[in-house]
Amino acid sequence: MEAHEAIQRVERMHGGIHDREGLASAAAVVVAVLAAFLAIATFLSNEQVKDVITKETRGADLSAQLEVNDVKSTIAENDAVLLRAVGTGNPTALAHAEKLEARTVTELAPRDARLQAEIAAGEADRASSDQKHLLYEVAEVGLQVGIVLAGISILVRRRWLLAGGGALGAAGIAVLIAGLAY
């Protein structure tokens, strides 16, 4: 038996080189796979943030349009009341008051209803996007902690850390898939 064979045999008996290389190889594979999923989760999380911000901006725009429409309706209603009160006996004033009232009913009220419906739909859509973003962030945390535990397992030579890191990474992948399915 040569000297290097004897050293390898002693290292094997003490959990040395072969056991460590096997653990290191397994941990490297786990880290690589979790890192790939982490990259996907991070990308999806960033895209979801953009989506939430865009939908919030659209919601704010719709709310502003609704406020403008409400002001127009209030002014038209007040003008119609004033024209009826001041223009008693004046057919032109009464006709203009009727036009204002008709505009409120035919144009402004339907626009209010449409805007309110769009705002309500947007709120539900924004809540869904925000929930997906949260799922992607939770997936990122699980994957990051899994990578750290898998890396530490090499240093301290503990398979249970690798198993724990793999389990946390698997949980992160499951949450990532839940976010995609949401």
VMD Tcl script that builds the backbone (N, CA, C; Angstrom):
set m [mol new atoms 546]
animate dup $m
set s [atomselect $m all]
$s set {name element resname resid chain x y z} {
  {N N MET 1 A 0.853 -1.159 0.000}
  {CA C MET 1 A 0.000 0.000 0.000}
  {C C MET 1 A 0.908 1.234 0.000}
  {N N GLU 2 A 0.574 2.144 -0.895}
  {CA C GLU 2 A 1.368 3.359 -1.006}
  {C C GLU 2 A 0.916 4.368 0.053}
  {N N ALA 3 A 1.728 5.396 0.228}
  {CA C ALA 3 A 1.481 6.380 1.283}
  {C C ALA 3 A 0.176 7.141 1.064}
  {N N HIS 4 A -0.081 7.571 -0.192}
  {CA C HIS 4 A -1.307 8.353 -0.429}
  {C C HIS 4 A -2.555 7.510 -0.225}
  {N N GLU 5 A -2.477 6.185 -0.514}
  {CA C GLU 5 A -3.615 5.304 -0.254}
  {C C GLU 5 A -3.865 5.179 1.236}
  {N N ALA 6 A -2.822 5.125 2.005}
  {CA C ALA 6 A -2.966 5.046 3.453}
  {C C ALA 6 A -3.596 6.317 4.010}
  {N N ILE 7 A -3.149 7.467 3.498}
  {CA C ILE 7 A -3.712 8.745 3.954}
  {C C ILE 7 A -5.195 8.829 3.603}
  {N N GLN 8 A -5.557 8.405 2.390}
  {CA C GLN 8 A -6.962 8.442 1.979}
  {C C GLN 8 A -7.805 7.519 2.846}
  {N N ARG 9 A -7.242 6.349 3.195}
  {CA C ARG 9 A -7.970 5.405 4.035}
  {C C ARG 9 A -8.216 5.996 5.413}
  {N N VAL 10 A -7.213 6.650 5.980}
  {CA C VAL 10 A -7.362 7.284 7.292}
  {C C VAL 10 A -8.392 8.408 7.214}
  {N N GLU 11 A -8.330 9.204 6.141}
  {CA C GLU 11 A -9.298 10.291 5.983}
  {C C GLU 11 A -10.713 9.763 5.837}
  {N N ARG 12 A -10.884 8.642 5.131}
  {CA C ARG 12 A -12.220 8.042 4.991}
  {C C ARG 12 A -12.745 7.594 6.340}
  {N N MET 13 A -11.880 7.012 7.140}
  {CA C MET 13 A -12.297 6.523 8.449}
  {C C MET 13 A -12.711 7.681 9.353}
  {N N HIS 14 A -12.160 8.833 9.142}
  {CA C HIS 14 A -12.464 9.997 9.970}
  {C C HIS 14 A -13.392 10.975 9.256}
  {N N GLY 15 A -14.134 10.491 8.258}
  {CA C GLY 15 A -15.055 11.363 7.518}
  {C C GLY 15 A -14.319 12.363 6.682}
  {N N GLY 16 A -13.240 11.950 6.093}
  {CA C GLY 16 A -12.349 12.858 5.399}
  {C C GLY 16 A -12.719 13.133 3.973}
  {N N ILE 17 A -11.727 12.999 3.129}
  {CA C ILE 17 A -11.774 13.547 1.780}
  {C C ILE 17 A -12.921 13.026 0.923}
  {N N HIS 18 A -13.132 11.704 0.892}
  {CA C HIS 18 A -14.184 11.182 0.011}
  {C C HIS 18 A -15.564 11.607 0.483}
  {N N ASP 19 A -15.762 11.528 1.798}
  {CA C ASP 19 A -17.057 11.920 2.333}
  {C C ASP 19 A -17.277 13.417 2.102}
  {N N ARG 20 A -16.218 14.185 2.318}
  {CA C ARG 20 A -16.331 15.625 2.131}
  {C C ARG 20 A -16.546 15.966 0.667}
  {N N GLU 21 A -15.854 15.285 -0.236}
  {CA C GLU 21 A -16.040 15.553 -1.660}
  {C C GLU 21 A -17.448 15.200 -2.101}
  {N N GLY 22 A -17.997 14.109 -1.548}
  {CA C GLY 22 A -19.376 13.737 -1.879}
  {C C GLY 22 A -20.352 14.778 -1.376}
  {N N LEU 23 A -20.133 15.254 -0.170}
  {CA C LEU 23 A -20.976 16.294 0.401}
  {C C LEU 23 A -20.823 17.595 -0.386}
  {N N ALA 24 A -19.590 17.918 -0.726}
  {CA C ALA 24 A -19.338 19.155 -1.475}
  {C C ALA 24 A -19.989 19.100 -2.846}
  {N N SER 25 A -19.908 17.966 -3.498}
  {CA C SER 25 A -20.527 17.827 -4.824}
  {C C SER 25 A -22.041 17.957 -4.730}
  {N N ALA 26 A -22.621 17.281 -3.744}
  {CA C ALA 26 A -24.081 17.360 -3.576}
  {C C ALA 26 A -24.497 18.791 -3.237}
  {N N ALA 27 A -23.734 19.413 -2.350}
  {CA C ALA 27 A -24.066 20.790 -1.972}
  {C C ALA 27 A -23.919 21.736 -3.162}
  {N N ALA 28 A -22.907 21.513 -3.985}
  {CA C ALA 28 A -22.722 22.367 -5.160}
  {C C ALA 28 A -23.897 22.250 -6.115}
  {N N VAL 29 A -24.396 21.049 -6.296}
  {CA C VAL 29 A -25.557 20.851 -7.168}
  {C C VAL 29 A -26.788 21.534 -6.574}
  {N N VAL 30 A -26.987 21.349 -5.262}
  {CA C VAL 30 A -28.136 21.984 -4.606}
  {C C VAL 30 A -28.043 23.503 -4.731}
  {N N VAL 31 A -26.870 24.064 -4.478}
  {CA C VAL 31 A -26.689 25.515 -4.574}
  {C C VAL 31 A -26.948 25.992 -5.996}
  {N N ALA 32 A -26.449 25.274 -6.982}
  {CA C ALA 32 A -26.634 25.683 -8.378}
  {C C ALA 32 A -28.117 25.672 -8.763}
  {N N VAL 33 A -28.816 24.625 -8.378}
  {CA C VAL 33 A -30.248 24.531 -8.713}
  {C C VAL 33 A -31.031 25.633 -7.996}
  {N N LEU 34 A -30.746 25.816 -6.703}
  {CA C LEU 34 A -31.459 26.856 -5.959}
  {C C LEU 34 A -31.131 28.246 -6.495}
  {N N ALA 35 A -29.894 28.458 -6.914}
  {CA C ALA 35 A -29.518 29.755 -7.483}
  {C C ALA 35 A -30.272 30.023 -8.785}
  {N N ALA 36 A -30.472 28.987 -9.583}
  {CA C ALA 36 A -31.235 29.162 -10.827}
  {C C ALA 36 A -32.675 29.566 -10.515}
  {N N PHE 37 A -33.278 28.890 -9.542}
  {CA C PHE 37 A -34.647 29.249 -9.165}
  {C C PHE 37 A -34.701 30.620 -8.501}
  {N N LEU 38 A -33.663 30.968 -7.759}
  {CA C LEU 38 A -33.603 32.290 -7.145}
  {C C LEU 38 A -33.572 33.379 -8.216}
  {N N ALA 39 A -32.826 33.144 -9.269}
  {CA C ALA 39 A -32.777 34.121 -10.366}
  {C C ALA 39 A -34.162 34.303 -10.981}
  {N N ILE 40 A -34.881 33.206 -11.162}
  {CA C ILE 40 A -36.239 33.275 -11.724}
  {C C ILE 40 A -37.166 34.026 -10.765}
  {N N ALA 41 A -37.101 33.682 -9.473}
  {CA C ALA 41 A -37.966 34.334 -8.481}
  {C C ALA 41 A -37.674 35.829 -8.403}
  {N N THR 42 A -36.420 36.198 -8.459}
  {CA C THR 42 A -36.048 37.613 -8.398}
  {C C THR 42 A -36.568 38.367 -9.624}
  {N N PHE 43 A -36.410 37.773 -10.791}
  {CA C PHE 43 A -36.915 38.398 -12.012}
  {C C PHE 43 A -38.428 38.591 -11.930}
  {N N LEU 44 A -39.144 37.535 -11.536}
  {CA C LEU 44 A -40.602 37.624 -11.447}
  {C C LEU 44 A -41.037 38.642 -10.396}
  {N N SER 45 A -40.325 38.696 -9.280}
  {CA C SER 45 A -40.649 39.668 -8.240}
  {C C SER 45 A -40.483 41.090 -8.758}
  {N N ASN 46 A -39.398 41.344 -9.452}
  {CA C ASN 46 A -39.164 42.681 -10.013}
  {C C ASN 46 A -40.226 43.042 -11.048}
  {N N GLU 47 A -40.586 42.095 -11.883}
  {CA C GLU 47 A -41.625 42.358 -12.887}
  {C C GLU 47 A -42.969 42.628 -12.222}
  {N N GLN 48 A -43.243 41.919 -11.137}
  {CA C GLN 48 A -44.513 42.104 -10.441}
  {C C GLN 48 A -44.568 43.473 -9.776}
  {N N VAL 49 A -43.436 43.960 -9.269}
  {CA C VAL 49 A -43.396 45.309 -8.691}
  {C C VAL 49 A -43.744 46.332 -9.759}
  {N N LYS 50 A -43.171 46.174 -10.941}
  {CA C LYS 50 A -43.489 47.094 -12.040}
  {C C LYS 50 A -44.987 47.049 -12.356}
  {N N ASP 51 A -45.540 45.856 -12.359}
  {CA C ASP 51 A -46.961 45.690 -12.649}
  {C C ASP 51 A -47.820 46.384 -11.593}
  {N N VAL 52 A -47.464 46.229 -10.320}
  {CA C VAL 52 A -48.216 46.870 -9.243}
  {C C VAL 52 A -48.146 48.388 -9.384}
  {N N ILE 53 A -46.962 48.910 -9.654}
  {CA C ILE 53 A -46.799 50.365 -9.787}
  {C C ILE 53 A -47.606 50.897 -10.976}
  {N N THR 54 A -47.559 50.186 -12.091}
  {CA C THR 54 A -48.315 50.601 -13.274}
  {C C THR 54 A -49.816 50.604 -12.982}
  {N N LYS 55 A -50.278 49.574 -12.294}
  {CA C LYS 55 A -51.712 49.498 -11.973}
  {C C LYS 55 A -52.111 50.556 -10.952}
  {N N GLU 56 A -51.228 50.874 -10.011}
  {CA C GLU 56 A -51.514 51.953 -9.060}
  {C C GLU 56 A -51.634 53.289 -9.788}
  {N N THR 57 A -50.752 53.519 -10.737}
  {CA C THR 57 A -50.786 54.758 -11.508}
  {C C THR 57 A -52.086 54.854 -12.301}
  {N N ARG 58 A -52.471 53.749 -12.908}
  {CA C ARG 58 A -53.735 53.720 -13.664}
  {C C ARG 58 A -54.916 53.980 -12.733}
  {N N GLY 59 A -54.897 53.403 -11.544}
  {CA C GLY 59 A -55.964 53.631 -10.570}
  {C C GLY 59 A -56.045 55.086 -10.147}
  {N N ALA 60 A -54.893 55.710 -9.938}
  {CA C ALA 60 A -54.873 57.129 -9.568}
  {C C ALA 60 A -55.423 57.987 -10.703}
  {N N ASP 61 A -55.084 57.632 -11.933}
  {CA C ASP 61 A -55.584 58.368 -13.098}
  {C C ASP 61 A -57.105 58.246 -13.201}
  {N N LEU 62 A -57.613 57.038 -12.999}
  {CA C LEU 62 A -59.067 56.842 -13.052}
  {C C LEU 62 A -59.773 57.609 -11.939}
  {N N SER 63 A -59.174 57.631 -10.758}
  {CA C SER 63 A -59.769 58.387 -9.644}
  {C C SER 63 A -59.806 59.873 -9.952}
  {N N ALA 64 A -58.750 60.371 -10.567}
  {CA C ALA 64 A -58.729 61.792 -10.948}
  {C C ALA 64 A -59.805 62.091 -11.992}
  {N N GLN 65 A -59.958 61.184 -12.952}
  {CA C GLN 65 A -61.007 61.372 -13.965}
  {C C GLN 65 A -62.393 61.366 -13.322}
  {N N LEU 66 A -62.589 60.487 -12.343}
  {CA C LEU 66 A -63.875 60.421 -11.653}
  {C C LEU 66 A -64.143 61.720 -10.893}
  {N N GLU 67 A -63.117 62.268 -10.247}
  {CA C GLU 67 A -63.280 63.529 -9.526}
  {C C GLU 67 A -63.634 64.665 -10.479}
  {N N VAL 68 A -62.949 64.720 -11.616}
  {CA C VAL 68 A -63.244 65.759 -12.615}
  {C C VAL 68 A -64.681 65.619 -13.097}
  {N N ASN 69 A -65.097 64.415 -13.368}
  {CA C ASN 69 A -66.462 64.175 -13.832}
  {C C ASN 69 A -67.477 64.563 -12.755}
  {N N ASP 70 A -67.140 64.292 -11.499}
  {CA C ASP 70 A -68.032 64.650 -10.393}
  {C C ASP 70 A -68.181 66.167 -10.296}
  {N N VAL 71 A -67.067 66.880 -10.475}
  {CA C VAL 71 A -67.122 68.348 -10.440}
  {C C VAL 71 A -67.994 68.860 -11.588}
  {N N LYS 72 A -67.826 68.275 -12.769}
  {CA C LYS 72 A -68.653 68.682 -13.917}
  {C C LYS 72 A -70.130 68.438 -13.632}
  {N N SER 73 A -70.446 67.301 -13.036}
  {CA C SER 73 A -71.847 66.990 -12.707}
  {C C SER 73 A -72.405 67.973 -11.697}
  {N N THR 74 A -71.630 68.283 -10.671}
  {CA C THR 74 A -72.073 69.218 -9.633}
  {C C THR 74 A -72.320 70.602 -10.227}
  {N N ILE 75 A -71.407 71.054 -11.063}
  {CA C ILE 75 A -71.570 72.378 -11.691}
  {C C ILE 75 A -72.797 72.389 -12.591}
  {N N ALA 76 A -72.982 71.346 -13.384}
  {CA C ALA 76 A -74.148 71.291 -14.287}
  {C C ALA 76 A -75.452 71.278 -13.494}
  {N N GLU 77 A -75.489 70.508 -12.401}
  {CA C GLU 77 A -76.710 70.461 -11.578}
  {C C GLU 77 A -76.986 71.804 -10.926}
  {N N ASN 78 A -75.929 72.438 -10.391}
  {CA C ASN 78 A -76.116 73.749 -9.760}
  {C C ASN 78 A -76.537 74.811 -10.774}
  {N N ASP 79 A -75.924 74.784 -11.958}
  {CA C ASP 79 A -76.305 75.738 -13.003}
  {C C ASP 79 A -77.766 75.538 -13.409}
  {N N ALA 80 A -78.193 74.294 -13.521}
  {CA C ALA 80 A -79.584 74.027 -13.898}
  {C C ALA 80 A -80.538 74.562 -12.840}
  {N N VAL 81 A -80.225 74.370 -11.574}
  {CA C VAL 81 A -81.077 74.881 -10.495}
  {C C VAL 81 A -81.135 76.410 -10.544}
  {N N LEU 82 A -79.974 77.032 -10.726}
  {CA C LEU 82 A -79.940 78.502 -10.800}
  {C C LEU 82 A -80.728 79.025 -12.003}
  {N N LEU 83 A -80.562 78.376 -13.149}
  {CA C LEU 83 A -81.272 78.821 -14.346}
  {C C LEU 83 A -82.783 78.674 -14.170}
  {N N ARG 84 A -83.211 77.621 -13.530}
  {CA C ARG 84 A -84.654 77.440 -13.301}
  {C C ARG 84 A -85.185 78.502 -12.329}
  {N N ALA 85 A -84.376 78.819 -11.311}
  {CA C ALA 85 A -84.837 79.799 -10.317}
  {C C ALA 85 A -84.805 81.216 -10.881}
  {N N VAL 86 A -83.718 81.552 -11.526}
  {CA C VAL 86 A -83.568 82.916 -12.033}
  {C C VAL 86 A -84.312 83.103 -13.354}
  {N N GLY 87 A -84.373 82.072 -14.144}
  {CA C GLY 87 A -84.938 82.196 -15.481}
  {C C GLY 87 A -86.418 81.861 -15.574}
  {N N THR 88 A -87.142 81.985 -14.481}
  {CA C THR 88 A -88.571 81.706 -14.506}
  {C C THR 88 A -89.237 82.628 -15.528}
  {N N GLY 89 A -89.963 82.010 -16.430}
  {CA C GLY 89 A -90.631 82.760 -17.479}
  {C C GLY 89 A -89.739 83.031 -18.680}
  {N N ASN 90 A -88.449 82.651 -18.620}
  {CA C ASN 90 A -87.538 82.840 -19.741}
  {C C ASN 90 A -87.329 81.487 -20.413}
  {N N PRO 91 A -87.915 81.290 -21.596}
  {CA C PRO 91 A -87.834 79.991 -22.248}
  {C C PRO 91 A -86.399 79.590 -22.610}
  {N N THR 92 A -85.541 80.541 -22.906}
  {CA C THR 92 A -84.153 80.220 -23.254}
  {C C THR 92 A -83.421 79.675 -22.040}
  {N N ALA 93 A -83.617 80.297 -20.893}
  {CA C ALA 93 A -82.952 79.853 -19.656}
  {C C ALA 93 A -83.450 78.474 -19.265}
  {N N LEU 94 A -84.761 78.246 -19.397}
  {CA C LEU 94 A -85.335 76.933 -19.050}
  {C C LEU 94 A -84.838 75.852 -20.011}
  {N N ALA 95 A -84.706 76.198 -21.281}
  {CA C ALA 95 A -84.208 75.232 -22.262}
  {C C ALA 95 A -82.755 74.871 -21.964}
  {N N HIS 96 A -81.958 75.874 -21.573}
  {CA C HIS 96 A -80.564 75.606 -21.230}
  {C C HIS 96 A -80.474 74.742 -19.964}
  {N N ALA 97 A -81.347 74.986 -19.004}
  {CA C ALA 97 A -81.378 74.178 -17.777}
  {C C ALA 97 A -81.706 72.726 -18.125}
  {N N GLU 98 A -82.640 72.532 -19.045}
  {CA C GLU 98 A -82.989 71.162 -19.458}
  {C C GLU 98 A -81.819 70.485 -20.161}
  {N N LYS 99 A -81.070 71.233 -20.974}
  {CA C LYS 99 A -79.893 70.673 -21.642}
  {C C LYS 99 A -78.845 70.222 -20.611}
  {N N LEU 100 A -78.640 71.070 -19.590}
  {CA C LEU 100 A -77.678 70.716 -18.546}
  {C C LEU 100 A -78.106 69.450 -17.794}
  {N N GLU 101 A -79.391 69.367 -17.490}
  {CA C GLU 101 A -79.903 68.182 -16.788}
  {C C GLU 101 A -79.791 66.942 -17.670}
  {N N ALA 102 A -80.094 67.102 -18.963}
  {CA C ALA 102 A -79.999 65.972 -19.892}
  {C C ALA 102 A -78.547 65.518 -20.030}
  {N N ARG 103 A -77.619 66.485 -20.084}
  {CA C ARG 103 A -76.192 66.137 -20.189}
  {C C ARG 103 A -75.739 65.348 -18.967}
  {N N THR 104 A -76.229 65.769 -17.810}
  {CA C THR 104 A -75.865 65.056 -16.585}
  {C C THR 104 A -76.348 63.611 -16.649}
  {N N VAL 105 A -77.563 63.409 -17.132}
  {CA C VAL 105 A -78.147 62.061 -17.173}
  {C C VAL 105 A -77.540 61.219 -18.291}
  {N N THR 106 A -77.364 61.797 -19.479}
  {CA C THR 106 A -76.942 60.992 -20.635}
  {C C THR 106 A -75.428 60.840 -20.774}
  {N N GLU 107 A -74.664 61.831 -20.294}
  {CA C GLU 107 A -73.219 61.796 -20.513}
  {C C GLU 107 A -72.431 61.587 -19.225}
  {N N LEU 108 A -72.680 62.432 -18.239}
  {CA C LEU 108 A -71.839 62.425 -17.044}
  {C C LEU 108 A -72.135 61.248 -16.102}
  {N N ALA 109 A -73.362 60.922 -15.893}
  {CA C ALA 109 A -73.708 59.803 -14.997}
  {C C ALA 109 A -73.193 58.468 -15.537}
  {N N PRO 110 A -73.370 58.168 -16.842}
  {CA C PRO 110 A -72.808 56.908 -17.352}
  {C C PRO 110 A -71.273 56.868 -17.255}
  {N N ARG 111 A -70.643 58.027 -17.476}
  {CA C ARG 111 A -69.177 58.082 -17.352}
  {C C ARG 111 A -68.764 57.795 -15.903}
  {N N ASP 112 A -69.510 58.336 -14.939}
  {CA C ASP 112 A -69.235 58.041 -13.521}
  {C C ASP 112 A -69.326 56.542 -13.255}
  {N N ALA 113 A -70.379 55.928 -13.755}
  {CA C ALA 113 A -70.572 54.494 -13.526}
  {C C ALA 113 A -69.438 53.684 -14.142}
  {N N ARG 114 A -69.034 54.050 -15.366}
  {CA C ARG 114 A -67.943 53.339 -16.035}
  {C C ARG 114 A -66.644 53.485 -15.269}
  {N N LEU 115 A -66.348 54.718 -14.840}
  {CA C LEU 115 A -65.107 54.961 -14.100}
  {C C LEU 115 A -65.100 54.222 -12.757}
  {N N GLN 116 A -66.227 54.218 -12.069}
  {CA C GLN 116 A -66.312 53.501 -10.793}
  {C C GLN 116 A -66.108 51.999 -10.994}
  {N N ALA 117 A -66.652 51.462 -12.061}
  {CA C ALA 117 A -66.464 50.032 -12.353}
  {C C ALA 117 A -65.005 49.728 -12.671}
  {N N GLU 118 A -64.370 50.601 -13.443}
  {CA C GLU 118 A -62.950 50.405 -13.766}
  {C C GLU 118 A -62.074 50.508 -12.518}
  {N N ILE 119 A -62.412 51.436 -11.637}
  {CA C ILE 119 A -61.646 51.587 -10.400}
  {C C ILE 119 A -61.785 50.334 -9.540}
  {N N ALA 120 A -63.010 49.825 -9.418}
  {CA C ALA 120 A -63.236 48.617 -8.610}
  {C C ALA 120 A -62.491 47.416 -9.196}
  {N N ALA 121 A -62.549 47.260 -10.517}
  {CA C ALA 121 A -61.829 46.152 -11.163}
  {C C ALA 121 A -60.326 46.315 -10.990}
  {N N GLY 122 A -59.847 47.539 -11.079}
  {CA C GLY 122 A -58.422 47.801 -10.905}
  {C C GLY 122 A -57.941 47.487 -9.502}
  {N N GLU 123 A -58.784 47.759 -8.502}
  {CA C GLU 123 A -58.409 47.457 -7.119}
  {C C GLU 123 A -58.204 45.967 -6.930}
  {N N ALA 124 A -59.088 45.168 -7.476}
  {CA C ALA 124 A -58.956 43.708 -7.360}
  {C C ALA 124 A -57.716 43.225 -8.103}
  {N N ASP 125 A -57.469 43.813 -9.254}
  {CA C ASP 125 A -56.304 43.439 -10.053}
  {C C ASP 125 A -55.003 43.819 -9.344}
  {N N ARG 126 A -54.990 45.000 -8.726}
  {CA C ARG 126 A -53.804 45.436 -7.982}
  {C C ARG 126 A -53.569 44.540 -6.772}
  {N N ALA 127 A -54.624 44.151 -6.096}
  {CA C ALA 127 A -54.479 43.263 -4.935}
  {C C ALA 127 A -53.902 41.915 -5.363}
  {N N SER 128 A -54.340 41.425 -6.502}
  {CA C SER 128 A -53.810 40.160 -7.028}
  {C C SER 128 A -52.328 40.286 -7.370}
  {N N SER 129 A -51.956 41.373 -8.020}
  {CA C SER 129 A -50.549 41.597 -8.359}
  {C C SER 129 A -49.693 41.736 -7.109}
  {N N ASP 130 A -50.214 42.418 -6.114}
  {CA C ASP 130 A -49.479 42.593 -4.868}
  {C C ASP 130 A -49.290 41.244 -4.164}
  {N N GLN 131 A -50.304 40.392 -4.204}
  {CA C GLN 131 A -50.202 39.063 -3.591}
  {C C GLN 131 A -49.159 38.216 -4.315}
  {N N LYS 132 A -49.145 38.277 -5.634}
  {CA C LYS 132 A -48.132 37.537 -6.397}
  {C C LYS 132 A -46.731 38.028 -6.045}
  {N N HIS 133 A -46.576 39.343 -5.912}
  {CA C HIS 133 A -45.279 39.902 -5.545}
  {C C HIS 133 A -44.841 39.365 -4.183}
  {N N LEU 134 A -45.758 39.310 -3.233}
  {CA C LEU 134 A -45.432 38.782 -1.910}
  {C C LEU 134 A -44.986 37.321 -1.996}
  {N N LEU 135 A -45.677 36.527 -2.793}
  {CA C LEU 135 A -45.295 35.115 -2.953}
  {C C LEU 135 A -43.892 34.996 -3.546}
  {N N TYR 136 A -43.578 35.807 -4.533}
  {CA C TYR 136 A -42.250 35.756 -5.137}
  {C C TYR 136 A -41.168 36.166 -4.131}
  {N N GLU 137 A -41.469 37.153 -3.295}
  {CA C GLU 137 A -40.501 37.562 -2.277}
  {C C GLU 137 A -40.276 36.464 -1.244}
  {N N VAL 138 A -41.332 35.808 -0.824}
  {CA C VAL 138 A -41.200 34.699 0.130}
  {C C VAL 138 A -40.388 33.567 -0.499}
  {N N ALA 139 A -40.629 33.315 -1.781}
  {CA C ALA 139 A -39.845 32.289 -2.486}
  {C C ALA 139 A -38.368 32.667 -2.496}
  {N N GLU 140 A -38.077 33.942 -2.734}
  {CA C GLU 140 A -36.685 34.406 -2.731}
  {C C GLU 140 A -36.022 34.137 -1.379}
  {N N VAL 141 A -36.730 34.424 -0.304}
  {CA C VAL 141 A -36.161 34.219 1.035}
  {C C VAL 141 A -35.871 32.737 1.260}
  {N N GLY 142 A -36.809 31.876 0.938}
  {CA C GLY 142 A -36.587 30.443 1.105}
  {C C GLY 142 A -35.402 29.947 0.297}
  {N N LEU 143 A -35.297 30.406 -0.922}
  {CA C LEU 143 A -34.183 29.993 -1.781}
  {C C LEU 143 A -32.847 30.531 -1.270}
  {N N GLN 144 A -32.828 31.785 -0.823}
  {CA C GLN 144 A -31.584 32.361 -0.312}
  {C C GLN 144 A -31.108 31.643 0.946}
  {N N VAL 145 A -32.011 31.379 1.870}
  {CA C VAL 145 A -31.624 30.677 3.097}
  {C C VAL 145 A -31.191 29.254 2.765}
  {N N GLY 146 A -31.881 28.618 1.819}
  {CA C GLY 146 A -31.477 27.280 1.390}
  {C C GLY 146 A -30.067 27.266 0.820}
  {N N ILE 147 A -29.725 28.269 0.032}
  {CA C ILE 147 A -28.375 28.364 -0.538}
  {C C ILE 147 A -27.341 28.545 0.576}
  {N N VAL 148 A -27.647 29.408 1.529}
  {CA C VAL 148 A -26.713 29.642 2.632}
  {C C VAL 148 A -26.484 28.360 3.427}
  {N N LEU 149 A -27.555 27.660 3.767}
  {CA C LEU 149 A -27.402 26.414 4.547}
  {C C LEU 149 A -26.626 25.358 3.765}
  {N N ALA 150 A -26.893 25.257 2.477}
  {CA C ALA 150 A -26.158 24.290 1.654}
  {C C ALA 150 A -24.675 24.652 1.600}
  {N N GLY 151 A -24.367 25.920 1.513}
  {CA C GLY 151 A -22.972 26.348 1.500}
  {C C GLY 151 A -22.277 26.086 2.824}
  {N N ILE 152 A -22.965 26.365 3.910}
  {CA C ILE 152 A -22.389 26.133 5.232}
  {C C ILE 152 A -22.155 24.647 5.475}
  {N N SER 153 A -23.015 23.808 4.909}
  {CA C SER 153 A -22.876 22.358 5.118}
  {C C SER 153 A -21.519 21.847 4.645}
  {N N ILE 154 A -20.951 22.479 3.640}
  {CA C ILE 154 A -19.628 22.083 3.150}
  {C C ILE 154 A -18.567 22.413 4.200}
  {N N LEU 155 A -18.678 23.596 4.772}
  {CA C LEU 155 A -17.670 24.042 5.741}
  {C C LEU 155 A -17.687 23.225 7.026}
  {N N VAL 156 A -18.873 22.934 7.522}
  {CA C VAL 156 A -18.966 22.229 8.806}
  {C C VAL 156 A -19.178 20.729 8.641}
  {N N ARG 157 A -19.270 20.282 7.381}
  {CA C ARG 157 A -19.413 18.855 7.053}
  {C C ARG 157 A -20.606 18.223 7.752}
  {N N ARG 158 A -21.749 18.846 7.595}
  {CA C ARG 158 A -22.979 18.324 8.191}
  {C C ARG 158 A -24.033 18.138 7.104}
  {N N ARG 159 A -24.378 16.892 6.893}
  {CA C ARG 159 A -25.383 16.588 5.871}
  {C C ARG 159 A -26.751 17.129 6.255}
  {N N TRP 160 A -27.053 17.196 7.528}
  {CA C TRP 160 A -28.365 17.689 7.934}
  {C C TRP 160 A -28.550 19.155 7.527}
  {N N LEU 161 A -27.458 19.931 7.493}
  {CA C LEU 161 A -27.560 21.313 7.001}
  {C C LEU 161 A -27.866 21.336 5.506}
  {N N LEU 162 A -27.246 20.420 4.776}
  {CA C LEU 162 A -27.536 20.326 3.342}
  {C C LEU 162 A -28.991 19.924 3.131}
  {N N ALA 163 A -29.463 18.963 3.923}
  {CA C ALA 163 A -30.860 18.535 3.807}
  {C C ALA 163 A -31.809 19.675 4.172}
  {N N GLY 164 A -31.466 20.401 5.230}
  {CA C GLY 164 A -32.295 21.549 5.621}
  {C C GLY 164 A -32.303 22.629 4.555}
  {N N GLY 165 A -31.135 22.894 3.990}
  {CA C GLY 165 A -31.057 23.882 2.911}
  {C C GLY 165 A -31.850 23.440 1.696}
  {N N GLY 166 A -31.755 22.160 1.374}
  {CA C GLY 166 A -32.530 21.630 0.248}
  {C C GLY 166 A -34.027 21.710 0.514}
  {N N ALA 167 A -34.423 21.426 1.759}
  {CA C ALA 167 A -35.851 21.495 2.109}
  {C C ALA 167 A -36.367 22.932 2.030}
  {N N LEU 168 A -35.587 23.877 2.556}
  {CA C LEU 168 A -36.013 25.283 2.463}
  {C C LEU 168 A -36.055 25.746 1.013}
  {N N GLY 169 A -35.078 25.301 0.245}
  {CA C GLY 169 A -35.077 25.639 -1.174}
  {C C GLY 169 A -36.288 25.052 -1.890}
  {N N ALA 170 A -36.624 23.810 -1.544}
  {CA C ALA 170 A -37.806 23.173 -2.147}
  {C C ALA 170 A -39.079 23.924 -1.759}
  {N N ALA 171 A -39.134 24.378 -0.510}
  {CA C ALA 171 A -40.291 25.178 -0.084}
  {C C ALA 171 A -40.351 26.483 -0.869}
  {N N GLY 172 A -39.189 27.099 -1.086}
  {CA C GLY 172 A -39.140 28.322 -1.888}
  {C C GLY 172 A -39.613 28.077 -3.313}
  {N N ILE 173 A -39.223 26.937 -3.878}
  {CA C ILE 173 A -39.665 26.590 -5.234}
  {C C ILE 173 A -41.176 26.385 -5.251}
  {N N ALA 174 A -41.705 25.735 -4.206}
  {CA C ALA 174 A -43.160 25.517 -4.128}
  {C C ALA 174 A -43.908 26.854 -4.061}
  {N N VAL 175 A -43.390 27.798 -3.279}
  {CA C VAL 175 A -44.025 29.116 -3.186}
  {C C VAL 175 A -43.917 29.859 -4.521}
  {N N LEU 176 A -42.790 29.693 -5.196}
  {CA C LEU 176 A -42.614 30.287 -6.526}
  {C C LEU 176 A -43.665 29.756 -7.496}
  {N N ILE 177 A -43.876 28.473 -7.473}
  {CA C ILE 177 A -44.877 27.847 -8.346}
  {C C ILE 177 A -46.280 28.330 -7.958}
  {N N ALA 178 A -46.528 28.482 -6.645}
  {CA C ALA 178 A -47.831 29.014 -6.206}
  {C C ALA 178 A -48.028 30.420 -6.749}
  {N N GLY 179 A -46.962 31.218 -6.767}
  {CA C GLY 179 A -47.066 32.574 -7.326}
  {C C GLY 179 A -47.371 32.557 -8.812}
  {N N LEU 180 A -46.759 31.615 -9.519}
  {CA C LEU 180 A -47.032 31.503 -10.960}
  {C C LEU 180 A -48.458 31.044 -11.220}
  {N N ALA 181 A -48.972 30.192 -10.329}
  {CA C ALA 181 A -50.330 29.657 -10.524}
  {C C ALA 181 A -51.396 30.625 -10.036}
  {N N TYR 182 A -51.026 31.605 -9.229}
  {CA C TYR 182 A -51.985 32.534 -8.610}
  {C C TYR 182 A -52.647 33.404 -9.645}
}
mol reanalyze $m
mol bondsrecalc $m
mol representation Tube
mol addrep $m
